Amino acid sequence: MFKVVIGLEVHCELTTNTKNFSAAPNKFTEYPNEYVSTVDLGLPGILPVANKEACRKALKTAMALHCETPDEVIFDRKNYFYADLPKGYQITQNYKPMGVNGYLDIMVDGHVKRVDIHDLHLEEDTASLEHFPKYSLIDYNRSGIPLMEIVTEPCLSSADEAVTFFEDLRDVFLFLGVSEAKSNYGQMRCDVNISLMEEGATELGTKVEMKNINATASIRQAIEYEIKRQSELLLKGEKVVQETRRIGEDGKTYSMREKVDALDYKYFIEPNIPSTPISDELKYEIKSEIPELKLERYLKYVDELKIDEYNAEILSKERKISDYFEEVLSYGSDTELAVNFVTSTVLGTLNKLEITLDEFFITPKMLSEVIKLVHSSEISLDHARKIIYEAIDKKVEPGELIKKQNLHQINDEDELLKLITKIMDENTEIVRQYVEDGNMSAINFFIGQTMKQSNRQANPNKSKEIITQELERRKQNAK
């Protein structure tokens, strides 16, 4: 019936020591107007100075998103008046953004979709407003914070695609270390542009913009509501108005104002900030700092390492976890065991102790040494986990505990047979149940006893094999 066309404008505050054009601290605070300067307030005679670290991080993000980057850094003035903009204009980028013509590949319903990016530009954030029935309050803490804006092409076609892009873009920011991207702090938010067009039509429908949405659930609600609202209007033969809307707590969108076009902003180059050339050497240096991103790692784990999709998603979700896992593998660890330990033992411990990976005592090298002992059947999987938990508790390397407690796994078949024979001789009734009644649970009983009396050092697989053989031998002798 109608084709849905969606474009996103994602805003992300960068992590820097100071604001984009002033020396005021770039910190989150709940106290209004705590971190402000004369530049942030737009007082007469002020002169902005571009933040080098913000420019570098914006360029790094643009490169990670496969954008074409400029040969110089220049800023522009975007002229409009609103209460959250003390100067009466915003310093932004229009003529030469930090990046153009980029893309980000995302995984939706098991398929890779390429989301084209029109541009990435660096600007200053505005002040925040709190409205009351008879007055409004302005907090300038946010004013001037370095803000990246990533504008996609109108190439998304569903709420699922839009939400996935927003979440994956957040992961890009976190992998690059350019922002904390905390939506609850307002560090990441987006404007959603949506229009409907009839199937087969060549021109886009009237665009409606929904402003400042910072939660993925709200993005989904806003898109789904607008699809329904615009569809109903078009089916009745009515026109969709080009406007800016907001989403309410009820999940519905409400009109705010008619939308203006870019021409109304009267852009011109910011005269108070000189152009700064970007050398090829600087570009190479920044590009060399870009790590593999989430989707690249996920596909590598699935295609090259043959890890199942569920665990590959867990291991590629966060850069620190992924880096930890890959370092464990770099020491020659068995892949399957490394996946098992990282996804269960490591992540389980982090959740249980409510700590970060930076606070985790077991290094990748320590874990790899334990994995090698398990892989060579020198210690059991069960013992390995217990040793890791004890090592965390006592802050002692696992290898030292294994030596001290003599926990190497018993693999000698003669030694195992001797122990199993003794256990069976002490439990003749259980043996009889197997021999005469064919009770297969006897095998599990003897496995449990063997593990218990060997202090769980007996190789469970070899023990089961020997137990089964010994029970069958006794069964044949009883005939």
N, C-alpha and C positions, 0 to 999 in steps of 0.2 A: 504493500500500500504506500508507505512513505519510507524513504531512506533517511536514516539518522546520520548527521554529520556533526562531529564534535572536535573542538580544538581546545587545548588547555594552555593557560598562562600560569606557570608555576613560579612562585616567589620563594626564595630561600635566603635566610640571613647567614652570612659567612662568619666563621669563628676567627676573630682577630683581636688584638689587644685594644685597639682604639677604633673609633668610628671611621666612616669612609673618607670624610673630608675635614675632620677635626680631631683634636687630641683627647676628647672625652672618652672614658672607658667604654668598651663594648661588653657590657655585662648585663645579665638578667637580674632584676630587682623588683620587689613588690612595692617599694616606696616610690611614689610619683616624683618625677623631676629630680632624681638623685644624681644621675649621670648626664649632665648637660653642659654645653659651653655656649659662648656667644655665637659661634658658627651655627650650632644646632638651632638656636633661637632666631637666627636670621637678623641679628642686630646690625645697624648701619656700620659700614666700614669693615665688615668682616671679609676675610679672604680664605677660601678653601684650599686645602693641600691634599692631593690624592694619596690614598693609602696603598703603598707598594704591595703589601701582603695580600690585600683584597684583590688587587689586579692580578697578581700571580695565581691566586686560587681560582679566580674566574677563568683565566686562560687555561688552567689545568683541567677544569671541568669541561670547557669547550673542546679541548683536545680529546678528552675521554669520550665525549659524545660525537666524535668524528667530524667536528666542525672545521670549516676553513677559518683561519685566524688572521687578524689584520697585521699590517706592518708597523702600526703605531697605536698608542693608546690616546684617544681623545674623548672628551665628554661634551654633552650637549645640554641645553636648557629646554625643559618641557614646561611651557607656560600655562598655568591655570591657577585659579584661586580657590582654595578650600581651607577650612579652619585648621586642618592637620598639617598644613604646609606654610610655615611661618614666613619664608622668603617670597611667597607668591609664585615660585617656580621650583621645579625639581631638577637636580643635576642627575642626568641619566646618559644613555647612549642611544643614538638613533642612526647617524650616518655611518659609523664604523663600530658595530658591536664587537664584543670579544669573540664571537663566533657566529657563523652563518652556515646554512645548508648542511646541518648535521643529522644524526639519527641515533635512536636507541632501539635495540631489538629486545622484545619482551616475549614471554611465553604465556600464551592464552589457550586454554583447552588443549594442551599438548602440542600446539603449533607455534612456531616462531613468527611474530608479526613485527615488521619494521615500522616504527613511528618516526616520521620525518620531523626534523626540528628546523623551524624557520630561522630563529636566531637566539642567541644568549647574550644578554647585555647586563652591565653592572650599573647600579644606581644607588641612591640613598633611600632608606626607608622613611616613612612619614611618621609624625607623632600619632599617638593613639587617642581616641575620643571615647568618653563615657557620657551617654545622653540621659538626661532627666527631663521631667515634664516642662520645667521652666528654664532650664539652663543645661550647659554641657561643660565637662571638665576635660582639659587637655594635659596629657602626660608626654613630655618631650624625651623621655628615656629612650624611646625607640627611634626618635628622629635622628637621621644621619647614619644609622647602622648600615654597613655594606650589605646590599641586597642584590642577589642574582635573579634575573627573570628569564625563564626558559619558555619560549613560545613555540608551540608545535604547529605544524600545518593542520588544516581541518581533515585529518585522516583517520580519526577514531570513529567507531560506529556503534559502540555500546557502552553501557556503564561498566561492564566487566573489563573492557579494554582500557577505559579511562582510569579506573581504580588501580589496575595492574601497573599501568605506566607511572602513576603517581607514587605507588609503593616502590617500584623498581628504581625510579629516579631518586627516591630517598636513599635507597641502598647504594646508589652511585655516590652520593654525597658522603655517606658514611665510609665507604671503601676508600674514597680519596682523602678523607680526613679534613674536608673543607668546611664542614658544618656539623653540629649536633642534630640538626633537623628535627627538633622536638616540636611537634604540632601544638602540644598543650602550652608551650611558651610562645606560640606565634612565630616560631622560627621558620616554619614551612607552611605555606597555604597556597591556594590556587584560585584562579578565576576560570569558570567553565563557560565556554562559548558553544552554543548548540543551535542547530537549525534543522528543519525537515524539508525534504524535497521529494517530489513524486518520482517513483521508479522510472528510469529512462530519461529524466530531465537532465539538461546540461548546465543549468545555472543553480547555484546554491540558493536555498531559501533564506528568509529574513533571519538574521542572527540575533539571538538573545544571550546576554552575558549575565552570569551569576557570580557575584563578588565574594572574595575573602572566605573561602571554605577551607577549613583546616583539618577536617576529619574525613577518613575514607568512607565511613558510613554516610556522612552528609553529602559527599560527592555523589555516591550512588543514589541516595534519595532525591537529590536535586535533579539529576539527569532523568531518572525514571518518572518523576513528577512532570518535568517539562515535556518529555515525549508524549505523555498522556494529555497534558494541557494543550500543546500545540496541535496534536492530532485532532482533538475535538474541535478546535477553532477552524482548522482547514477543512474538515469534513462538513462543517456547517457553512462553508463558503466565506468565512470571515478571514481577515488578514492578521498575521502575527506582527505585533509592533516591535520595532527595534528599540530595545530598552535594556536597562540594567536592573537586575532583580536580586533579591537576597533570599536565603532559605530560612524559614522559621523553625522553631522547636517542634512544630507539628509535622515537619517533613514537606511542607508546601512552600512554594516560592511566591514572593510578593514584590510588586513593582516598587522601584526606588526613584528612577528618573529616566528620561530618554537618553540614549547612548549617543555620545558625540564621536566624530571621526577624528583620525590622527591629524588632519589638516587644521583642526581647531586649536591644536596645542602650539602652533607657530614655533616649531623647533628651530634653534640656531645654535652654533657651536659656542660652548661655554668659554667666555673670554678670559676668565680668571685662572684657568688651569692650562698650562702649556702642553703641547703635544709631546709625547715621549716615544721615541722609536723602539720597536721590539726587534732585537737582533735574532738571527738564526741560532746563535749559540744559546741564547736564553730559551728559545723554543725547544731546542734539543734537550737542554737540561731539565725543563719542566716535563717534557714528554717521557723522559727516562724514569721519572718518579711515579708514573701512572701504573698501578698494579693491574693484574687480570681482574675483571669485574665479575659479578655474580653469575650471569648467564654463561660467560666463557668457562668459568670453573665448573658449573653444573654440567655443561655439555662434555667437558673433558672427563669428568668423573664417570658419566654414563657411557660415553663412547670409547674412551681409552682405558679407563680403569675398571669398566664393567660393574660399577656400583649401581645398585637398584635405585630407581628414581626417587623413592621416598627418602632414603639416606643421603642421596646426592643433593637433594634440596636442603636438608638440614645442614649438611657440611658446607654448602656454598652460600648460605643465607648471610652469615656475618664474616667479615674479613678476618678477624682475629681467630675465630674458630677454624676457618679454612686454612689460614697460614699455619696454625698449630698442627692441624692434620697433615698438611703437606710436609712440614718439617719432620714429623714422625716417620713419614714414608721415606724421606731423604736419607734416613739412617738404615734403610734396607728392611724395614718392617713388612711383614705380610699384610697385604692390603685388606683382606677380609677381617683379620684380627684388629687392625688399626681402626677400621670403620666401627667395629663392635665396641672397642674400648672408648673411642672418642664420643660416639653418639650416646652410649649408655653410662659408662663409668665417669667420664670427664664431665659431660653436660649434666648428668644426674647429680654429681657432687656440687657443681656450681649452683644448681637450683636449690639443693638441700641446704647448703651453707650460706646461700644468698651472697655469693661473692662473684667477682669478675675473673676472667681468665688471667688478668695481670696479677691477681692475688693467689692464684692456684699454685700450690707448692710443686707439683709434679711437672717437670720440664718435658718437652718432647723427647729429649735424649733419654731421660729416666724411663719414660713410658715405652720407648722403643726397645730398651734393654729387657724390660719385663715381657714385652710381646715376643721377643726372640726366644726367651726361655719357654714360653707357652708353645710357640710354634715348633720348637725342637723337643717338646714333650718332657722337658726337664722339670717344669712345675705345671700344675693344673690351672685351668681357667679360673676355677673357684678360689684357689689359693692366691692367684695373681691379683684378683680383685680385693681380697682381704688385705693383702700386703700393701696395695696402693692406699686403701683407706687408713691403715695403720701408719703408713709413711706420712700421710697428710696430717694425721693427728699428732704424731711425735716429731714431725719435721726432720725425718731421717730418710736418707735415700733408700728406695726399695731394695736395691742390690745388697746393701748392708744387712737389712732385716732378713733377707732370704738366706744369706750365709750364716747369720747368727742363729736363726731358728731351724737351720737344716731342712728347708722345705722343698728340696728338690724331689721331683716326682719319681715314684717307684715304677720302673719300666721292666725290671728284670723278671722274666716269666717264672723262673724257679722260685724266687722270693715270693712272688704273688701266689703261686700255687701252694706253697707251704702255708701261707697265711689263710688262704681260702679253705684248704683241707682242714685246718684247725677249727675254723669257724663252722664248717659243715659237721664236723665230728661233735661239736658242742650243741648243734641244733638238728638232731636226727629226725625229729618230728616234721620239721619243714622239708627235710630231704625226702622223707616218706611221702609227703603230700605231692611232691613233684613226681617221684618214681611211681607211686601207685595210683594217684588221682589225676596226674597230669596238670597240676596247679601251676600255671606259668608265673603267678605272682611271687613264687619262691625265688625266681631269678632276681627280681627287684629287691627282695628282702636281703639276699646275700650281697648284692651290690652295696646296699646301704650299710650293712655290717662291715664290709671290707673297707669302705671309705672311712667309717667311724674308727675302726681299730688301727687303721694306718694313719690316723690324724689327717685324713683326706689327701694323703700323698700318693695313694695308689692310682695308677693310670686307669680312668674309668672304662675306657674302651677295651683295653687289654683285660681288665678285671672281668668285664661282662663276658668276653670271649672264653676266658678260662673257666669261669663259673658255669657257663652253659655246657662246655666240654666235660667238666667234672661231673655235673648232674647227669648228663647222658651216659657217661661211663658207668656210674653207679646204677643207673636204670638198666643198662645192659647186663651188668653183673647180677642183678636181682632176678633176672629171668631164669 
